[in-house]
Amino acid sequence: MSLDMYEILEIPDSSERELQDLFHEKGWGDGLPMIAPTRDRVEEMLSASQDLDPDEVIASLPPRNGVATRRIIAVNAVMAGCRTEHFPVLVSAIRALSAPEMNLRGVNATTHCVAPLLIVHGKAARDGNYNSGLGAFGPGNLANATTGRAVRLTLLHVAGATPGVGDASTQGSPAKYSYCVAENLDSSPWGGYASTVGIDDESAVTVHCGEAPHNVHDMESSEPSAILDKVASAMTSWGQNNAPISQGEYFIALCPEHAATCAAHGWSRSDIASYLFNKATVNVGDARKAFELRAWAPWQHALEDTDNMSMTEKAENIRIFVTGGAGKHSCVIPSWGMTKSVTVPVLP
Amino acid sequence: MEIYAPTGNTGEPQNSLASPIPVLNGLSLGILDNTKPNARVLLDRLADRLVERVGLTLAIAETKNAALAASDQVLESLSKEVQVVLTASAD
């Protein structure tokens, strides 16, 4: 591998306006101003990978089958405004996006509004100053904003997920600009999320391709069941893509206060998931009326119209993590449906 | 100033289109319905026309999930039974 495999443009020194116009003419970017990916800036970003090969292929990204080397990911990181300490999280997230169960071709190309959510765990979240507290989903934090944006720029430029070309999303989504949050480990009564899916490294990142957050507001309840009944209500709206798809995952981002109420009553993560599995149910006949196209597990097809069934085929599809600051707002993040979340260690 | 283009290279296409079939008369036809709304209506009507006008024989209809690749079982079944497959409908 060598620099010959990259296109390098010689451009005249120009005003910031002319530079941004050039990006626009090239069809690059998300509509917001970007930083010029000069050789020096890209080399500095790559320094975060120590002596690892900058031209190693990290992923092949559909639908364009773009080759995401460390260097080309670094180019996009520079353009998004990332700092070097964010680069290993970004590289790891791109690695996760290429896992077969992610179904990135479908995620990028669907008419649905799905966007990859990054959840940063552990030491990488602390060292990179990712926000896991008040306003964790944004705006205002450089790490969350730029890492999420760099994922989107990589998908636009390398994967070819350009609206109308490789991305058929009917309405798009604000989550397609940047969608990155950190897990609030200090406020999690149950420890970190990553270890629940077998990743015990000190730093990890989860990628969950989902809808923008659906708010859950509960100011008054002192019992877990009362809070979680509202979570279940947010999980059972007919409009979400998971509704006719039984394999869909739900990420439940509990705020610290809701999590503390659950934990104070002795509820574990799996207790919460089991409760929601049994509570977030719909009438089978109503589901059949609502959707001609149903991707159900075989046992669901055998149900009578008078039966009720859960929104997802097993409790393990309901994933619980803690994020946010003071206050009593949690959220539900349903997936696109035909995708599975992936958690990987943060590696440069 | 020198800057990198952010797009990078593309890899080899994972699939390529099959060669066109010069003569359809006498061949067997299959349908691979991707279960998008109205896909089957469109595919059935197109199959009817091909049977009527070109002399194909409709042998088998299979279905797949719209968002996923067809299963190996479905592809094996089609490849054994037919020489021509009608598929794909977007929404």
Interface residues (C-beta under 8 A of the other chain):
Chain A: M5 Y6 E7 I8 L9 E10 I11 P12 D13 K26 W28 A36 P37 T38 R39 V42 S60 R64 N65 G66 V67 A68 T69 R71 I72 V75 N76 M79 N103 G106 T110 T111 L153 H157 V158 A168 E292 L293 A295 G337 M338
Chain B: M1 E2 I3 Y4 A5 P6 T7 G8 N9 T10 G11 E12 P13 Q14 T35 K36 P37 N65 A66 A67 L68 A90 D91
